[in-house]
Amino acid sequence: MGDLHDLETPALLLERGKTQANARRLGATLAGRGVTLRPHVKTAKNAEVVHMAFEGGHGPITVSTLAEAEHFFANGFTDILYAVGLAPVKLPHIESLVREGCALKVILDSPQAAQILTDYCSAHEVRIPALVEIDTDDHRAGVRPDDPVLVEIGRRLESPMGSLLAGVMTHAGNSYTSTSVAEMAEWAERERSLTVRAATQLRAAGLRVDTVSVGSTPTALFGRSFEGVTEVRAGVYFFFDLVMVGLSVCATEEISISVLASVIGHQPAKGWLITDGGWMALSRDRGTAKQAVDQGYGQVCDTRGRPIEDLVVMDANQEHGIVARRSGEPLDVTRFPVGTRLRILPIHACATAAQHSRYHVVDGGDQVIGDWPRVNGW
Amino acid sequence: MGDLHDLETPALLLERGKTQANARRLGATLAGRGVTLRPHVKTAKNAEVVHMAFEGGHGPITVSTLAEAEHFFANGFTDILYAVGLAPVKLPHIESLVREGCALKVILDSPQAAQILTDYCSAHEVRIPALVEIDTDDHRAGVRPDDPVLVEIGRRLESPMGSLLAGVMTHAGNSYTSTSVAEMAEWAERERSLTVRAATQLRAAGLRVDTVSVGSTPTALFGRSFEGVTEVRAGVYFFFDLVMVGLSVCATEEISISVLASVIGHQPAKGWLITDGGWMALSRDRGTAKQAVDQGYGQVCDTRGRPIEDLVVMDANQEHGIVARRSGEPLDVTRFPVGTRLRILPIHACATAAQHSRYHVVDGGDQVIGDWPRVNGW
């Protein structure tokens, strides 16, 4: 596959060993807790990476697009939760996956959507199970566990094919605003208790609830109890990123993807390096802007992935990155001649990886040992 | 090609007639001004769109990646300026394009890079012409016109194949911070006068400068004089976007791309619509955040592209958009049942389009009349 130093820049690198260790860490954390791990593949979007969560096998997964569902189903994954609220126009596509043998489940959070699903399944004589999305953090979608509409949704899922109600699910995305491990544990408990309460409400109304699904990388790693929960979802933990470092979820050394860029020029008076790693390669995500340490568009490392002092990509245009010291101190740019290769750690792994069509796989050295495609788009 | 209402969401739409009118507008503005238009294809990344600037023909173009150079060269475009500073690792790729007959020019802004290019061309007996990048706005790369290093760069471009110096170029990206047409005209004059001064300095040193290249969409449209300039570059004008509306460069009605999304749920108490158009479909670009009107992640329109009051995507997660009124007034969400289709106008056309692999082409109606691929990546 060649040498790292021959890759045209910018290029997305994946460290195999670190990714494997990250994948095992969550598995080990959850082992013996009585819950199933259902990784979210929206970060990795590649079957080779997700196999690492199952020691090479095929376990249950979560997807954010039907393109992911198609790709992973074609790669032998059959138990798939499509965790974005149902858009009716996608029902024929979902139906075709189900008819091909994919155990695909959808989510929804309104009587309207439940009725659309039930009507579709009745008309097409197909069974598409659904989880009801529960709002446990007030940040986006979902119905509150005590809202009477919850039971109404459950009832609307009664169909001639039997109940389509498969369970309840939530994602406490607001756990990302935590500032300590204790706070993440609190979000995890809130996520757990409110979702279990929703399941209890539905069961009290005589409805069957098999699946109680929760998760985000912070709450999956730091939850103390999973009582009443059947499965846990998380995605960014495969790679981690600087937002997760800012949350104390991981160490900088555990981040397993980076963008290789070349120095293309300097502004010596300003102490700037200009690189060919702009926002097209890094994404526009500025997720650490409100954290204690603002990492700009990413921490700058040498080609082995070791951070270089406090160098960050402090600004980015489409195909240009401006590298400077975070402290604002002057940088001796002669240390980094034109052609110097740098690796930039991602602010938000999902966003950075999405700017690339493939991973150039390395394993601690200069050799590129793999070329793994990503399934982008919808 | 089917009907707009059958497209799975999210999907990128391109209005053909509007794009054609935008392409003609800059052509008409520059006609008779003694300059060549060299469109920047980094926004469109598709040959069908760029043909519109040349009434179907092949003119000179600017690219931001070698992937674009490959795609456009394969589609008959031969005069190509690669307008990102030279990364030495790309020289073999550049050489191969030149040997295939592509008149590819590179840019650079240091004696170091000039020497690398000259050494490479000497060693490989190939002629790769270069423009020197001039800093006219203090925002990124380039050498100041009065910096003695400018002439040193010119001299380093002397090679056994003759001088590789083809000219000078600049991009006043800071024109995007303007708040009025008068200010954009001032940026244009600064861009012009400083680049012409750089050409004069090189010529005074006995060096030949054929090309004097300037441009950005605001300065191309509002420049009053192009004296001494030989060519003008611009890219976003094919599509326009809400940043350009905020700059008074165009009207909202002229924006010619949008993202089709579906309503997937509601938060009635908050007056929110939840859609499947998140930042993966819209990009993370928040370019209007510091303008007078903050459009969030995009203005919301009906399926014909007509703005719906002050509805904007006020927040976005990976595959979720949260739509609310910009004013903060409550929204009657029952007007937009689950399954309602909306079109979201882009904040920054380059960034939004880059999240998609293709354009679904429409022309004022519900029929999809084309499916045009984009050349993303590097």
Interface residues (C-beta under 8 A of the other chain):
Chain A: H5 D6 L7 E8 T9 P10 A11 K42 S64 T65 L66 V84 G85 L86 A87 P88 V89 K90 H93 L108 D109 S110 Q112 A113 I116 E133 D135 R140 A141 G173 S262 I264 G265 H266 Q267 I274 D276 W279 M280 A281 S283 R284 D285 R286 N317 Q318 E319 H320 I322 P337 V338 G339 R341 C350 A351 A354 Q355 H356 S357 N376 G377 W378
Chain B: H5 D6 L7 E8 T9 P10 A11 K42 S64 T65 L66 V84 G85 L86 A87 P88 V89 K90 H93 L108 D109 S110 Q112 A113 I116 E133 D135 R140 A141 G173 S262 I264 G265 H266 Q267 I274 D276 W279 M280 A281 S283 R284 D285 R286 N317 Q318 E319 H320 I322 P337 V338 G339 R341 C350 A351 A354 Q355 H356 S357 N376 G377 W378
